[in-house]
Amino acid sequence: MRKTIFVVAGMLAAALVPPSGAQAASVGATVVSPKRPLNVRAGAAVWTRSLRTLPNGTAVAIECQVKGQLIDQGPVRVTDQWDRLTDGSFISDAWVRRPQAAPPPCTAEQQTAAPAAAPAAPTTAGTVASGAIPLKTRGGPARSAILYAGLPNGTPLNIACQVQGEQITGTMRSTAMWDRLDSGAYVSDAYVNRGATPPSCTAPAAAPPAAAPAPGAPVAEAGRWVSPLPGFSARPGFRTPTNPNHVGVDIMSFVGTPIHAASAGTVVEVVCNIEAGHSCDQTGSASVGGCGWYVKIQHAGGVSTLYCHMVRKGVVKPGQKVAAGQVIGYVGSSGNSSAPHLHFEVHVNTPPTSPGNAIDPLPFMRTHGAPIG
């Protein structure tokens, strides 16, 4: 993977908020999303909050358009325009069939109006069945994920959906399914007494929360290591015969999945690394050089970790102290990438980092109690 640094200036404009008061004139259109429902979001980018989904063929009323994240995989067009619906939510214009004339740009008044309240998502009721030991809530579907708090036996649960993760044998069942609560935290379904089976999480819903939900706070432990993508496995691929310059491993995931700091440390770089003439704010390809948006963290003992191909600039800043498991960015496919994934590197005897001091992350993480493959 080539790593010549080119810093890209300028990020996506802040997401607009919905209007209040009288509804403006709208443009009629139709959702074109034949393979799966289209996500309706709170802003003009895939990493903004998903509000609901719209099936293929759904009629929508577009109030105006705003420039946002470039979407190049839609069935209708390649565009960075996002359509703001009359309720204030957003859908990418790449997935919309509409009259030839484009909707008008969103006005300043529309940009500053208060948002409409989103309806609460349905949940499945359950109860903690863990006996004398409180059930741990975590930041992802695995015991290696960041720990939030313990829920005593009998605690009522509101389950938003389920996602596959680490196999657990508990008091109720032996299962690899984890329940995502409405707070954003995860608990193993092995310790949950429930009636109905919760629905499967969609890609955005399955992502661990970006911040610790109440009650409790992330547990910061010196020397503690966790998987950077809890619940997802890395493919062996460090310095392969066909790619000796690949000095990390790839963890396949969904766009928007939160990436966690593998251990406590200090952020040293938040950079766009890409071949000249390309942008980290759009989907990359195998023909583009560089690892896209990445974050580098310096840990104790001369160890550094690197996290590549983020969907946007990391949510941390150089010089910032981070805890093990803290969210530092989100999975994407920027730079030299043909599918959404995290390219994860471990370097020793740093600083500086270089191909010469990179080591295979898989045995390193296993020996530190946080296997990822």
Secondary structure, 3 states (H helix, E strand, C coil): CCCCCCCCCCCCCCCCCCCCCCCCCCEEEEECCCCCCEEEECCCCCCCCEEEEECCCCEEEEEEEEEEEEECCCCCCCEEEEEEECCCCEEEHHHEECCCCCCCECCHHHHHCCCCCCCCCCCEEEEECCCCCCEEEECCCCCCCCEEEEECCCCEEEEEEEEEEEEEECCCCEEEEEEEECCCCEEEHHHEEECCCCCECCHHHHCCCCCCCCCCCCCCCCCCECCCCCCCCEECCCCECCECCCCCEEEECCCCCEEECCECEEEEEEEEECCCCCCCCCCCECCCCCCEEEEEEEEHHHEEEEEEEECCCCCCCCCCEECCCCEEEEEECCCECCCCEEEEEEECCCCCCCHHHEECHHHHHHHCCCCCC
